[in-house]
Amino acid sequence: MEWERAHLMFDEAVGQDQIDYAIFILEAAERKYQIHLKHAKRIGLNRDRLREPFEDKEELQ
């Protein structure tokens, strides 16, 4: 979500200052995503593991 907003900000930037700021925000959002991704990999989190709690609830219905 933060990354999407940063892209939108970049797309709508007018003038060099806004473009520079949008690039800064976009790079920060990408770096933050990379940090979270590394952490998820380190703790063994993956898509299947995220779905497990929801699969149990679907079986009860």
MMTF fields as JSON, N, C-alpha, C and O atoms, coordinates in Angstrom:
{
  "mmtfVersion": "1.0.0",
  "mmtfProducer": "UNKNOWN",
  "numBonds": 243,
  "numAtoms": 244,
  "numGroups": 61,
  "numChains": 1,
  "numModels": 1,
  "chainsPerModel": [1],
  "groupsPerChain": [61],
  "chainIdList": ["A"],
  "bondAtomList": [4, 2, 8, 6, 12, 10, 16, 14, 20, 18, 24, 22, 28, 26, 32, 30, 36, 34, 40, 38, 44, 42, 48, 46, 52, 50, 56, 54, 60, 58, 64, 62, 68, 66, 72, 70, 76, 74, 80, 78, 84, 82, 88, 86, 92, 90, 96, 94, 100, 98, 104, 102, 108, 106, 112, 110, 116, 114, 120, 118, 124, 122, 128, 126, 132, 130, 136, 134, 140, 138, 144, 142, 148, 146, 152, 150, 156, 154, 160, 158, 164, 162, 168, 166, 172, 170, 176, 174, 180, 178, 184, 182, 188, 186, 192, 190, 196, 194, 200, 198, 204, 202, 208, 206, 212, 210, 216, 214, 220, 218, 224, 222, 228, 226, 232, 230, 236, 234, 240, 238],
  "bondOrderList": [1, 1, 1, 1, 1, 1, 1, 1, 1, 1, 1, 1, 1, 1, 1, 1, 1, 1, 1, 1, 1, 1, 1, 1, 1, 1, 1, 1, 1, 1, 1, 1, 1, 1, 1, 1, 1, 1, 1, 1, 1, 1, 1, 1, 1, 1, 1, 1, 1, 1, 1, 1, 1, 1, 1, 1, 1, 1, 1, 1],
  "groupList": [{"groupName": "MET", "atomNameList": ["N", "CA", "C", "O"], "elementList": ["N", "C", "C", "O"], "formalChargeList": [0, 0, 0, 0], "bondAtomList": [1, 0, 2, 1, 3, 2], "bondOrderList": [1, 1, 2], "singleLetterCode": "M", "chemCompType": "L-PEPTIDE LINKING"}, {"groupName": "GLU", "atomNameList": ["N", "CA", "C", "O"], "elementList": ["N", "C", "C", "O"], "formalChargeList": [0, 0, 0, 0], "bondAtomList": [1, 0, 2, 1, 3, 2], "bondOrderList": [1, 1, 2], "singleLetterCode": "E", "chemCompType": "L-PEPTIDE LINKING"}, {"groupName": "TRP", "atomNameList": ["N", "CA", "C", "O"], "elementList": ["N", "C", "C", "O"], "formalChargeList": [0, 0, 0, 0], "bondAtomList": [1, 0, 2, 1, 3, 2], "bondOrderList": [1, 1, 2], "singleLetterCode": "W", "chemCompType": "L-PEPTIDE LINKING"}, {"groupName": "ARG", "atomNameList": ["N", "CA", "C", "O"], "elementList": ["N", "C", "C", "O"], "formalChargeList": [0, 0, 0, 0], "bondAtomList": [1, 0, 2, 1, 3, 2], "bondOrderList": [1, 1, 2], "singleLetterCode": "R", "chemCompType": "L-PEPTIDE LINKING"}, {"groupName": "ALA", "atomNameList": ["N", "CA", "C", "O"], "elementList": ["N", "C", "C", "O"], "formalChargeList": [0, 0, 0, 0], "bondAtomList": [1, 0, 2, 1, 3, 2], "bondOrderList": [1, 1, 2], "singleLetterCode": "A", "chemCompType": "L-PEPTIDE LINKING"}, {"groupName": "HIS", "atomNameList": ["N", "CA", "C", "O"], "elementList": ["N", "C", "C", "O"], "formalChargeList": [0, 0, 0, 0], "bondAtomList": [1, 0, 2, 1, 3, 2], "bondOrderList": [1, 1, 2], "singleLetterCode": "H", "chemCompType": "L-PEPTIDE LINKING"}, {"groupName": "LEU", "atomNameList": ["N", "CA", "C", "O"], "elementList": ["N", "C", "C", "O"], "formalChargeList": [0, 0, 0, 0], "bondAtomList": [1, 0, 2, 1, 3, 2], "bondOrderList": [1, 1, 2], "singleLetterCode": "L", "chemCompType": "L-PEPTIDE LINKING"}, {"groupName": "PHE", "atomNameList": ["N", "CA", "C", "O"], "elementList": ["N", "C", "C", "O"], "formalChargeList": [0, 0, 0, 0], "bondAtomList": [1, 0, 2, 1, 3, 2], "bondOrderList": [1, 1, 2], "singleLetterCode": "F", "chemCompType": "L-PEPTIDE LINKING"}, {"groupName": "ASP", "atomNameList": ["N", "CA", "C", "O"], "elementList": ["N", "C", "C", "O"], "formalChargeList": [0, 0, 0, 0], "bondAtomList": [1, 0, 2, 1, 3, 2], "bondOrderList": [1, 1, 2], "singleLetterCode": "D", "chemCompType": "L-PEPTIDE LINKING"}, {"groupName": "VAL", "atomNameList": ["N", "CA", "C", "O"], "elementList": ["N", "C", "C", "O"], "formalChargeList": [0, 0, 0, 0], "bondAtomList": [1, 0, 2, 1, 3, 2], "bondOrderList": [1, 1, 2], "singleLetterCode": "V", "chemCompType": "L-PEPTIDE LINKING"}, {"groupName": "GLY", "atomNameList": ["N", "CA", "C", "O"], "elementList": ["N", "C", "C", "O"], "formalChargeList": [0, 0, 0, 0], "bondAtomList": [1, 0, 2, 1, 3, 2], "bondOrderList": [1, 1, 2], "singleLetterCode": "G", "chemCompType": "PEPTIDE LINKING"}, {"groupName": "GLN", "atomNameList": ["N", "CA", "C", "O"], "elementList": ["N", "C", "C", "O"], "formalChargeList": [0, 0, 0, 0], "bondAtomList": [1, 0, 2, 1, 3, 2], "bondOrderList": [1, 1, 2], "singleLetterCode": "Q", "chemCompType": "L-PEPTIDE LINKING"}, {"groupName": "ILE", "atomNameList": ["N", "CA", "C", "O"], "elementList": ["N", "C", "C", "O"], "formalChargeList": [0, 0, 0, 0], "bondAtomList": [1, 0, 2, 1, 3, 2], "bondOrderList": [1, 1, 2], "singleLetterCode": "I", "chemCompType": "L-PEPTIDE LINKING"}, {"groupName": "TYR", "atomNameList": ["N", "CA", "C", "O"], "elementList": ["N", "C", "C", "O"], "formalChargeList": [0, 0, 0, 0], "bondAtomList": [1, 0, 2, 1, 3, 2], "bondOrderList": [1, 1, 2], "singleLetterCode": "Y", "chemCompType": "L-PEPTIDE LINKING"}, {"groupName": "LYS", "atomNameList": ["N", "CA", "C", "O"], "elementList": ["N", "C", "C", "O"], "formalChargeList": [0, 0, 0, 0], "bondAtomList": [1, 0, 2, 1, 3, 2], "bondOrderList": [1, 1, 2], "singleLetterCode": "K", "chemCompType": "L-PEPTIDE LINKING"}, {"groupName": "ASN", "atomNameList": ["N", "CA", "C", "O"], "elementList": ["N", "C", "C", "O"], "formalChargeList": [0, 0, 0, 0], "bondAtomList": [1, 0, 2, 1, 3, 2], "bondOrderList": [1, 1, 2], "singleLetterCode": "N", "chemCompType": "L-PEPTIDE LINKING"}, {"groupName": "PRO", "atomNameList": ["N", "CA", "C", "O"], "elementList": ["N", "C", "C", "O"], "formalChargeList": [0, 0, 0, 0], "bondAtomList": [1, 0, 2, 1, 3, 2], "bondOrderList": [1, 1, 2], "singleLetterCode": "P", "chemCompType": "L-PEPTIDE LINKING"}],
  "groupTypeList": [0, 1, 2, 1, 3, 4, 5, 6, 0, 7, 8, 1, 4, 9, 10, 11, 8, 11, 12, 8, 13, 4, 12, 7, 12, 6, 1, 4, 4, 1, 3, 14, 13, 11, 12, 5, 6, 14, 5, 4, 14, 3, 12, 10, 6, 15, 3, 8, 3, 6, 3, 1, 16, 7, 1, 8, 14, 1, 1, 6, 11],
  "groupIdList": [1, 2, 3, 4, 5, 6, 7, 8, 9, 10, 11, 12, 13, 14, 15, 16, 17, 18, 19, 20, 21, 22, 23, 24, 25, 26, 27, 28, 29, 30, 31, 32, 33, 34, 35, 36, 37, 38, 39, 40, 41, 42, 43, 44, 45, 46, 47, 48, 49, 50, 51, 52, 53, 54, 55, 56, 57, 58, 59, 60, 61],
  "secStructList": [7, 2, 2, 2, 2, 2, 2, 2, 2, 2, 2, 6, 7, 7, 1, 2, 2, 2, 2, 2, 2, 2, 2, 2, 2, 2, 2, 2, 2, 2, 2, 2, 2, 2, 2, 2, 2, 2, 2, 2, 2, 2, 6, 6, 7, 7, 2, 2, 2, 2, 2, 2, 2, 2, 2, 2, 2, 2, 2, 2, 7],
  "xCoordList": [0.825, 0.0, 0.879, 0.654, 1.849, 2.753, 3.504, 3.72, 3.893, 4.613, 3.709, 4.166, 2.435, 1.483, 1.269, 1.203, 1.161, 0.998, 2.224, 2.105, 3.391, 4.628, 4.66, 5.09, 4.208, 4.148, 3.159, 3.433, 2.022, 1.024, 1.586, 1.382, 2.291, 2.906, 3.899, 3.954, 4.675, 5.645, 4.934, 5.344, 3.866, 3.125, 2.51, 2.368, 2.146, 1.479, 2.423, 1.98, 3.69, 4.658, 4.784, 4.802, 4.869, 5.045, 6.247, 6.281, 7.201, 8.384, 9.454, 9.175, 10.668, 11.817, 11.792, 12.152, 11.369, 11.335, 10.359, 10.682, 9.182, 8.199, 8.672, 8.46, 9.307, 9.842, 10.926, 10.931, 11.839, 12.908, 12.335, 12.787, 11.344, 10.727, 10.008, 10.1, 9.298, 8.583, 9.561, 9.281, 10.689, 11.712, 12.239, 12.427, 12.474, 12.937, 11.933, 12.317, 10.647, 9.594, 9.472, 9.295, 9.567, 9.477, 10.628, 10.418, 11.83, 12.989, 12.875, 13.247, 12.363, 12.185, 11.139, 11.323, 10.055, 9.014, 9.545, 9.24, 10.333, 10.918, 11.891, 11.918, 12.678, 13.633, 12.898, 13.296, 11.833, 11.035, 10.441, 10.422, 9.961, 9.435, 10.519, 10.272, 11.716, 12.829, 13.172, 13.459, 13.142, 13.422, 12.378, 12.721, 11.096, 10.031, 10.128, 9.881, 10.481, 10.625, 11.759, 11.605, 12.894, 14.017, 13.624, 13.963, 12.907, 12.473, 11.522, 11.645, 10.59, 9.646, 10.377, 10.051, 11.358, 12.138, 12.928, 13.037, 13.477, 14.288, 13.461, 13.964, 12.206, 11.367, 10.57, 9.767, 10.791, 10.142, 8.707, 7.935, 8.341, 6.98, 6.833, 7.67, 5.776, 5.509, 4.005, 3.223, 3.608, 2.198, 1.346, 0.265, 1.818, 1.048, 0.843, -0.237, 1.877, 1.779, 0.809, 0.149, 0.719, -0.221, -1.666, -2.567, -1.892, -3.253, -3.79, -5.007, -2.931, -3.352, -4.476, -5.454, -4.39, -5.471, -6.811, -7.855, -6.801, -8.037, -8.624, -9.843, -7.774, -8.251, -9.005, -10.01, -8.549, -9.233, -10.639, -11.574, -10.803, -12.11, -13.049, -14.246, -12.536, -13.372, -13.909, -15.033, -13.131, -13.565, -14.711, -15.536, -14.774, -15.818, -17.164, -18.2, -17.171, -18.43, -19.172, -20.245],
  "yCoordList": [-1.183, 0.0, 1.261, 2.181, 1.291, 2.443, 2.587, 3.692, 1.442, 1.428, 1.935, 2.673, 1.545, 1.997, 3.508, 4.193, 4.018, 5.47, 6.218, 7.292, 5.653, 6.285, 6.338, 7.335, 5.27, 5.269, 6.312, 7.01, 6.417, 7.409, 8.817, 9.677, 9.044, 10.347, 10.671, 11.802, 9.675, 9.877, 10.185, 11.08, 9.438, 9.649, 11.04, 11.598, 11.598, 12.894, 14.054, 15.198, 13.777, 14.823, 15.844, 15.504, 17.11, 18.208, 19.02, 19.477, 19.197, 19.967, 19.09, 18.021, 19.564, 18.777, 18.461, 17.355, 19.421, 19.176, 18.057, 17.188, 18.072, 17.023, 15.674, 14.643, 15.682, 14.442, 13.877, 12.682, 14.729, 14.281, 13.713, 12.675, 14.396, 13.932, 12.601, 11.696, 12.49, 11.25, 10.087, 8.978, 10.329, 9.286, 8.875, 7.688, 9.843, 9.559, 8.677, 7.691, 9.034, 8.277, 6.879, 5.902, 6.783, 5.489, 4.573, 3.393, 5.11, 4.304, 3.858, 2.735, 4.735, 4.375, 3.267, 2.341, 3.358, 2.329, 0.991, -0.055, 1.02, -0.212, -0.833, -2.051, -0.001, -0.496, -1.108, -2.153, -0.455, -0.967, -2.335, -3.242, -2.48, -3.758, -4.828, -5.95, -4.484, -5.438, -5.886, -7.061, -4.969, -5.298, -6.276, -7.266, -5.996, -6.89, -8.258, -9.28, -8.285, -9.545, -10.389, -11.596, -9.757, -10.479, -11.057, -12.195, -10.262, -10.722, -11.915, -12.89, -11.842, -12.94, -14.213, -15.3, -14.079, -15.247, -15.823, -17.041, -14.944, -15.385, -16.191, -17.146, -15.813, -16.538, -17.658, -18.324, -17.863, -18.967, -18.705, -19.645, -17.455, -17.098, -17.172, -16.653, -17.813, -17.865, -17.8, -17.758, -17.793, -17.639, -18.761, -18.501, -19.989, -21.116, -20.996, -21.282, -20.576, -20.432, -19.315, -19.393, -18.287, -17.201, -17.645, -17.142, -18.569, -19.027, -20.004, -20.145, -20.675, -21.72, -21.295, -22.032, -20.158, -19.789, -19.613, -19.907, -19.146, -18.916, -20.225, -20.363, -21.174, -22.468, -23.199, -23.853, -23.104, -23.745, -23.174, -23.924, -21.876, -21.238, -21.648, -21.819, -21.807, -22.208, -23.62, -23.912, -24.495, -25.869, -25.928, -26.84, -24.977, -24.964, -24.531, -24.832, -23.846, -23.317, -24.327, -24.029],
  "zCoordList": [0.0, 0.0, 0.0, -0.786, 0.86, 0.911, -0.413, -0.911, -0.964, -2.233, -3.362, -4.235, -3.346, -4.362, -4.273, -5.294, -3.051, -2.881, -3.381, -3.97, -3.149, -3.615, -5.137, -5.716, -5.787, -7.251, -7.757, -8.733, -7.102, -7.482, -7.321, -8.178, -6.226, -5.992, -7.107, -7.59, -7.508, -8.586, -9.902, -10.641, -10.188, -11.435, -11.514, -12.602, -10.372, -10.349, -10.029, -9.92, -9.882, -9.528, -10.656, -11.839, -10.244, -11.19, -10.724, -9.581, -11.57, -11.207, -10.584, -10.041, -10.676, -10.232, -8.739, -8.337, -7.914, -6.467, -6.109, -5.298, -6.701, -6.427, -6.955, -6.316, -8.108, -8.672, -7.761, -7.464, -7.319, -6.417, -5.12, -4.636, -4.567, -3.329, -3.547, -2.718, -4.659, -4.97, -5.124, -4.67, -5.753, -5.895, -4.524, -4.26, -3.662, -2.304, -1.558, -0.929, -1.63, -0.951, -1.551, -0.823, -2.87, -3.547, -3.149, -2.867, -3.126, -2.724, -1.267, -0.926, -0.414, 0.995, 1.14, 1.93, 0.389, 0.448, -0.056, 0.517, -1.118, -1.645, -0.644, -0.469, 0.0, 0.998, 2.188, 2.703, 2.616, 3.727, 3.366, 4.198, 2.137, 1.668, 1.707, 2.148, 1.25, 1.25, 2.67, 2.899, 3.606, 5.006, 5.537, 6.184, 5.262, 5.722, 5.05, 5.691, 3.782, 3.06, 3.638, 3.824, 3.922, 4.535, 5.89, 6.214, 6.673, 7.993, 7.86, 8.602, 6.932, 6.72, 6.315, 6.792, 5.442, 5.025, 6.192, 6.338, 7.02, 8.149, 9.154, 9.746, 9.346, 10.307, 9.645, 10.299, 8.351, 7.65, 7.257, 7.063, 7.137, 6.769, 5.258, 4.519, 4.805, 3.373, 3.137, 4.087, 1.881, 1.522, 2.118, 2.645, 2.042, 2.572, 4.072, 4.589, 4.756, 6.213, 6.592, 7.628, 5.769, 6.04, 5.837, 6.508, 4.931, 4.634, 5.673, 5.798, 6.414, 7.348, 8.298, 8.417, 8.972, 9.899, 9.186, 9.767, 7.952, 7.218, 6.699, 6.606, 6.364, 5.887, 6.988, 6.71, 8.218, 9.34, 9.513, 9.793, 9.354, 9.509, 8.386, 8.619, 7.177, 6.053, 6.25, 5.84, 6.867, 7.098, 8.102, 8.042, 9.016, 10.035, 9.473, 10.065, 8.364, 7.815, 7.002, 6.478]
}
